[in-house]
């Protein structure tokens, strides 16, 4: 993924509202912004976050708005039908 699109995806974030590293997010080339879907899953494979279009920033909350528990989450980034998978650790 990095080699093809010059993107760095973090492997840890800390959504504790201290203003530092509070979001799981990555910058993408402007020409691809509208072509990306992001899904984040918990360790049981249940979706916990989804985004498409311009914003791809996860604040560490579930669909219900509750803070997600600390741990490892798995993401799938879909760029024009090509999927890139990885994990990110949420630490508060």
N, C-alpha and C positions, 0 to 999 in steps of 0.2 A: 504494500500500500504506500509506504513512504517513498519507495523508489519511483513508483509510477506518478504520484501526484505531489511529491515534496510536502508531505503532511506528517506531523508528529502527533501521535495519539498518546496521551498520558496513561500511566499504569496505576497511578494513585491519585485520589483527591480527598479533600477534607472539608466537607460541607458543615462547618461549625460557626459560620457567620463572622469569622474574624477578618474577612476581606482578602484572605490569601488562599488561593487554590480551592475556592468554595464550589467550583463547578467542574463536572466532567465535560470538557469541550475541546474542540480542536479547530484550527483555522484551515480553510480549504480554498483552493483557487476560486476566484470570483466566477469563472466560467462554469464551474461545477456546482455551485451553491444550490441551485434548484434541482439538481439531479441526484441528490443524496437522501437516503432514508437511513435512520439510525434506530436500532432496537436494543434495549438492554434487558437482560434476563437474570433472575435470581438463580441460585444453585440448583433449584429443582426444575429449571427450564420455563418458569412462568414469566411472562412479560411484565416488566415493572416500569418501563419508560419507552416511549416511541416519539420520533419526530421526523418531519419531512419538510422540505422547503428551505427557508432561510435560516431558521434557528435550530442548532443542534447542541444545545446546552442542557445538561441534566443537573439539577440542583440537589440530588440525593433524596428526593421524595418519591413516594409511590404514586400510582394513579389516584389514590384516595387522598393525597396530600399529606400523608403521614411520613415522618422521617424513616427512611429505609435503615435497616440494621447494619452495623459494621460487618464487613466481609468482602468476599470476592464476587463480582458480578461479571457477566459475560455479555459482550456486545457483538452485533452484526452491523457493519456499515455496508450499505448497498449503493454502489456507484454505477448507475446506468446498467443494472443487471449483474454486475460483478460484485460478489460478496467478499468482504474482509472480516475476519473474526479475531477476537482477542478477549482479554480480561482486564478489569480495572478493580483495584481495591478501594473500598470506601472506608475511611477511618475518621472518626469524629474527635 
